[in-house]
Amino acid sequence: MPDGDGTRVTLSCGRCCRGAAMRRSAQGRAGPRHPGAGRHVRTEFDPAPREMAARHERGPPPASPLHRIARLAAHGLDLPAALVFLVEGQALRLAATYGTSLARLPRGSAILDAACRDDGGLVLPDAGADPRFAADPLVAGPPHIRFFAARRLTLPDSEPVGAVCVFSPLPHLSFARRGRLFLADLAEAASGELEHRRTTLRQTRIAADLAYWNRLSEEIAGAAGFDEAVDRALAHCAERTGASLCFLAGYHPTYRLIEYVTAHVSPDSALRGFDMTRWPGGHAVDDVSFGAGLAEDRIVDSGPLADIDDIPHHVHLRALFRAGIRRQLAYPFDLADRRFGLVLDFETPLIPEETGRLVQDFLARLAPLLMGRLREDALERANRTLRTIHATTEAFAGLATAEALHAALCRLAVETGGYDTCWIGLAGDEPGRPIHIAASAGNGVAYVERLRLSWSDTPMGRGPAGTAIREAGFPAGATSRSIRASSPGAPGRTKPASGPAWRCRSACRRPRRRRCSRSIPPTRWPSARRNRPCWSS
């Protein structure tokens, strides 16, 4: 066995003809001598005694299956070292070792590459004497491989994924067929272990996906309204894809406009607090970075954004670039006969290759969930309308004045109908044709009291309320804005500041010689949006 100075000493006893090994120290002290010691002595040089001694000092190897296979390979073939490596793309990963201090594998190792390519197993009696491998870093440097044998690992539906290898710092001129079969069996066992790991990982991913979609379905079903369901869906999409900003945009083919609908900013991104209050409203297709792709129903990838000069006229994308965005993806999808775009912005120009698949899978599963929520909201809206009609009929029966009727109508629209704010305007015949606020209810009463409206055929009177009174019907193209967007000093000329344009329908009637206007639910989505004011101005 190896001595401290690298000399292997074997003492043969003439009496029993049985070898006995003993260790001597480097200072020349001898251990206990066998009675027949010293008769037949032969010595040979061992180039790696300290490495083998250190292996025993490290204790037993890890008990993973691949480590056990490496240990079995070394013990079963009576060789000092073994390893198992795996192919990961263009690199090799050391999966298990025994009897060697290798921590990682060098790049471009010809001997390991040959181990993966040889179908019948690779056996090298003396790798140092083979010109193909003499310069290999594993042969020329530590662990100084001379004898080397390997059997590659394969999976049923893939290329070779690695190999089981045994080696020694000493050459071996022969390797029995029995040893080859033993190494092949170990390689087959290692391949089975890898296949088991792959199957387990696949099942784990499937279970995680099912849990994820069940959680998303429950959150969408438990949302207070359709818009809250969309907000929760965007939050999940940003979490799943790693996007810093995830927002929804709608496309209006008649006017070729892009409308920003709603957005979710990741709380741990640099965009936290980013101001998007001026984005809502209609924007020309050519003014939006993903507008043409959304209009043509195709995916848009901005690619890595390295310089702001690469974004010449897209104002919003330039603002996002200044805030730290370096890549943008847009995916069109259809929902309730309308086309929308799911837009994701990333702070890194390089994103995983599977991001596109994740987004498309997300949209494929999300659309049915949102459609189901739309149907639920439509049913709830119909039931709410019936309740409002019933309550109105009962309330109106006991009212004697127009003022009481107006007040009751606004109150029931808010309390039973679920609207945020309702007001009734009466058309006056004074100069300028003003609209007088007869009654109001809801959260926006203070705002309504400051309104100065007109129904004259002038720019001041061409808002939804004035148009409804003049045309004695529902203005098809009228729009109303958010309460924060409207300016009390400029009735009929509101501008968006914190919310997109909303389509509004107004009802009117003509009691005697006066006219009135009443707000009806907005239809931003195919379903009515609750908790949003509808302003006829």
N, C-alpha and C positions, 0 to 999 in steps of 0.2 A: 504494500500500500504506500501512498505517497509520504515522503519524509518532508520535514520543514524546509530543507534546502533544495527540494526538487528531485531528490534521488529516491527511486523505488527500490527497496531491499527485500528480497525474498530468500528465506533460509529454508533449506531442505534438510530434513532430518533423515539420516541414514537408517535409523532403527525402524521408524514407523512409516517412512517414505510419504510423509504428509507435510505440506507447507504450512508454516506458521508465520504470520506477519507481526512485526512489532515496530513501534515508532521510536525513533531516536531524536534527540534534540540537536539543534544546530551547533551546540558547544561540544558535541562528541560524547555526551553521557549516554550510556547504553541502558536499555531497560533489562528486565529479567531475561536471562538466556535459557534457551531450551537445552536440555542435556546433550543433544546431538548437534547443536548449532555450530556453524563455522566450517562444515565439511564441503558443501556444494553451494557456493554463493555466486549469484549473478545479479547484475544491476542493469537498469534501463532508465532513460531520462523521461520524466513526465513534465511537459511544459506548462501545465496549469494546475499545480497543486493548491495554490492559495485560492483560486477561484472555486475549486471543489470544496475546500474547507469552509469558505464563506457561505456556500450554499447550505451546508448543514447548520451553520450558525444562524441563518435567517429563519430557521424553523420550517414547519410544513407549509406547502404552497396553499393558496386559496382552494376551497372545495367546490368551485364551479365545475360543471360538466366538462368544459373545454380544458380546464387545468388538470382534471383527473385524466383526461385522454392523453395530454402531454406527458404526465407522469407515467401512465401505463406504457406509452410508446418507449420511453427511455428505459424503464425497468424491464419490459418484455423483450427488448432487443439488446439489452446489456450494453447500452450506450450512455455516455455521461450527460447528454443534453437533448432537449426536444422543444419544439415550439409549434404553435398554431397561429397562422396569420390570415387576415381577411382582406379582400380587395374592396376598397371604397372609392369608386370613381377612378381617379388617376393615382391615388395613394394606396399604401398598404398599411394596415393597422395590426399591431401585435395584440392578438386576442388572449394568448396563454403561453407561458414559458415554464420550463423546468430545467434546472441545472445550469442556467446561464444568467448573467447579469444584464442582458440586453434590455434596454428600456424602450427603444423605438427602432424601427427599421429604416435603413437608408433609402433614399430615392434612387431609382435606376439600378436596382440590384438585378444583375443578369441571372444569378442562380435562383432567385425567388420567382422571377418571370418564367424561367424554364420549368420550375416546379408546377406552375399553373397551367402551362401549355401542354405538358406531356401527359397524354391520356393513360398510358400504361404504367406510370410511375417513373420517377427519376432516381437513378442510383449512380453516384460518383465515388469510386473507390479512393481517388485522390484528386480533389478539386484543384489543388495547387499545381498539379501537373497538367491540367486540362487548359489549353490556351483560351478557351471560351470564358473561363471563370477565374483565371489566375489573378486578374486585376480587380475582381469584384471586391467591394469594401468589406464584405463579410469574410472573405478569404484572406485578403491582404492585411486586414486589420482585425480587431477583436470581433468575434470570438475565435478567429484564426481557424476557420473550418477547413478540414481536409476531407474526411469521409462525410458524405451527405446523401441522404435518401429522403424522398418526399412522395406523397400521394395527394393529388388535388381533391378539393371539395367541390361538389356540384349539387345544385338544386334542380328539381324536376323541370322547371320552365325558365331557366336562366343559364347564363354563361358561368364558367368556373368562378367560384367566390372566394377561394383561398386554398390552403394546403396544410397538411400535417407533415412536419419535418423532424427528422432525427439527425444528429451530427456529432462529430468527434474531432478533437484537434489532432488526432492520429489517423493515418490512412488505414483502410481496411481493404485488402485485396479481394475479398469475397463477401457476398451477401446472399445468404441461403434463400431458396424459394419460399421456405417456411416463413422467413422474416418478411418477405414481400407480401405474402398473404395476410400476415398479421397486421402490417401497416395499412393494407387495403381495408381490412375490417375496421380498424380504428378510424380511417377516413370516412367510411360509410356511417359509423356511429356519430362522428362529428357533423356530417352533413344532415343526419336526422335531427340532431340537436338544433342546428341552425334553422331547419324547416319548422321545427316545433316553435322556436322563438318567433319566426316570421308569422306563423299562424296565430300565435298568442297575441302578437302585436296587432295583427289585422283585426282580430276579434275585439281587442281592447279599444281600437279606434272606432269600430262599428258601435260598440256600447257607448263610447263617449259621444259619438255623433247623435245617437238616439237620445241620450240624456240631454244633449244640447238642444235638439229640436223640440223635445218635449217641454223643456223649460221655456223656450221661446214661444211655443204655442200657448202655454199657460199664461205667459205675460201678455201676449197679444189678446187672448180671450179675457183677461182680467183688467185690461185698460179701460179707463173711463169713457173713452171715445175713440173714433177712428184715427184722429190725429195723434193722440197719445200712443196708439198702437204703432203708428209709423215711426214716431220718435224712439220707441223702445226697439223697434227693428233696426233702425239706423245705429243705435248704440251697440247692439249685438254684432252688426256687420263690422263696425270699426274695431271692436274687440277681437273678432275672429280673424280679420285680415291685417291688423296692425296699422290701420290708417289713422292719421292724426285728425283728419276732417272727413266726414261722410255726409253728403247732402243729397237731396232729391230735387230734381228739376223736371218741369213739365214742358211739353212741346205743343204749340198751337199751330197746326198746319195751315189754317185759313189765313192767318196773319204772319206766319213764319216768325213766331216769337218764342223765346225761351223764358220761362218763368221759374225763378227760384222759389221753392216751396217751403222746405224746412231743412235743418242741418243739425248735426251732432258733432261737437268738438271733443276729442279725447281729453279727459281732465289732466292727464300727465304729459301733454304735449306742449310745445312752445307756442301753439296757437291759442292757448287758454286766454280768454279775454279779447280775442281778435274781433274787431268791429265789422259786422256784416249787416248793420241796420239799413244801409242804403242799397243793398242788393235787390230786395224784392221788387216785383213789378216786371213788365215785359221788356225784353231785350232782343234786338235783332239777332238772327241766327249767326250772321257773320261777325258779330261783336263778341261772341262767346266762344271760348277755346274749343269746346266740345259740341258747339251748335250744329255744324254741318254733319257730324257723325250721328247726332241724335235725330236730325231731320231725315237722314238716309238710312236709319236703323242699322248702324254699324258701331262696333266697339272702337273707342278712341284711346290711344296711348300716347301721351305727350313725349315719352322717352325721358331720359335723364336731362334735367334742366340745369345747365351749368352757368348760364349768363342771362341776365335780364334782357339783353338785346335779342335773345332768341325768341322773345315774346313781344312782337312789335306793337300790336294794337289791341290785345286782349287785356283790358284794364283789370278785370278781376283776377286773372291768373298772375298778372304782374304784382298785384297787391299780395297775393298768396306767396309768391316767390320772395318778396321782401320779408314776409313773416316767417320764412323758413321752409316752404314747400319746395321739393325738388323733383316731384313726379306726380302726374295726374292720370287717372284711369276713369273712363266713363262707359257704362254698360246700359244700352237701351232695353226697355221691356214694356209690355203692354198690360194695362190694367183697366178693366171696365171701359173698353173702347177708346182709351186714351193712351198716348205714349208718354212714358216717363224715362228719365235717365238717373241711374244710381252712379254718383260721382265720388271717387275716393282720391284723397290727396295724401301723399306720403312725404315725410321729412327726409327720407333717404332716396337717392336716385336708383339704387339697386334693391329690387324686391324679389322675394322667392318666386321661383317658376310656377309653383302651384297656386299663386294668388288668383290668377284668372280662373282656374278651375273652382276655387273656393267661392268666388263671387258668383259665377254662373250657377253653381249648385245652390248657393244661398238664394238667388233670385228664383230659381225653379221651385224651391220649396216655399219661399216667402209669398209669391203671388197667390197661391190657393188660400193661404192663411188670411191674407188681406181681403181676398174676395169673400171669404166666409164672414169676416168682420163687417164688410160692406152690407151683406145681406142682413146680418143681425141689426146693424144700425138702421137699415131701411125699414125693417119690421118695427123697431123701437120708435122710429120717426112716425110711422103710420099710426101706431098705438097712441103716441103722444098727441098727434093731431086729433084723433077721435076723442081723447080725453078733454082736449081744449075745446072742441066743438060742443061736447056735452056740458062742460062747465060754463061755457059762454051762454048757451041756451038757458040754463037755469039762472044765471046771474042777470041776464037781460030782462027776464020776466018781471023782476021787481024794481026796475029802474024807471024813473019818470023824467029825467032830464038828459040832454045831450052830454053835458059835462060829466055826469055820473057814468054814462055809457062809455065815453072815451077813457075815463080813468079805469073802469073795470076791464075794458078790452086790453089796455096796456098791462095791467097787473096780471091778468090771466095768461097773456102771452109769455110773460117772464116766469111766473110761478108754475103754471101747468105746461106751457109749451116748451119751457127750457131755454128760451132765448136770453141773451145777456142783457139786452136793452131793447125797448120798444117805445116808439113815439108816434103821435098822430099830428099831422100838419093840415091846416085848413087854408085854402086859397083865398086870399083877400083881393078886392077889386080896387084898392087904392092905387095911386101912382106908383109905378115900379113893380106892381103885382107881387107883394110879399106873401110868404107862407108863414102863418101864425101857428106856433106850437100850442096845441089844445091840451095835450096830456102826454105824460111820459112816465116810464118806470124802468127800474133796473140799475145797473152799476154806472151807466153813463148819463144819469139825469143832469148832473152839473154841467157836463159838456153840451147836452142838448139845449139847456137854457141859454147858452151863449151863441147858439147858431143864428145866423142872419141869412135866410134863404129867400129865393124868388122863383116864380114860375113863368116869368116873361121870356120871350124868345130872344134872349140875349146871352152872351157868354156866362153871365151871372146866373141865369135861370136854366141852363142846359144840363144840370146835374140830374141824378136819377129821380129825385122828388119832383123837380120842376117839369121834367119830361113826362113823368107819369101823369101829372095833372093836365098838361096841355094835350096829350094824346089820349087821355081817358082810358089808359090801359097799362100793360106791363112793358116798359121799354126793354127791348131785347139786348141792346148793347150797353145799357147803363152799368156803371160800376160804382162800388162804394169802397171806402178805404178804412184802415184801422183808426181807432180813436186817437192814437198817438200821431198818426200821419196827417190828420185833418188840421186845417188852420181856421179857427173861428173867424178870423178877420177876412178871409177870402172864400166865402161860400161858393160852392160850385166849381172851385178850382183847387181841389185837394191834391196833395202829392204824397207818394209813399215814402215812409221813413222807417218803419219797423216791421212791416208786413206786406205781403204781395197783394196785388189787386184782387178784389173779390167780385164775382158776378152777383148782382142784386136784382131782385124783382120787386116791384112796388104795386100795391093795389090801390085803386082810387075809386071814389064814388062822388056823386054830385047831389048833396042834400040841398034842395031849393037852389039858390044861386051861389052856393059856396062849394068848394071842392076840398077833398082831404086826401092825404097820402099816408100809407102805412107800410112799415118795413116788413119784409118776408124773409125767411131764412136764406143765407147766402149758399152758393153751390160751388165752392172752391173745389171740392172733391165730388164724386158722384153722390156722396151722402152729405147731409147738412152738417156744418161745423158748429158745434156747441161752444158756449162760453166765448164767442166772438161777437163784437157789436156789428150790426148792419146799419150803415149810415146812408140815408138818402139825402144827399146834399149836392 
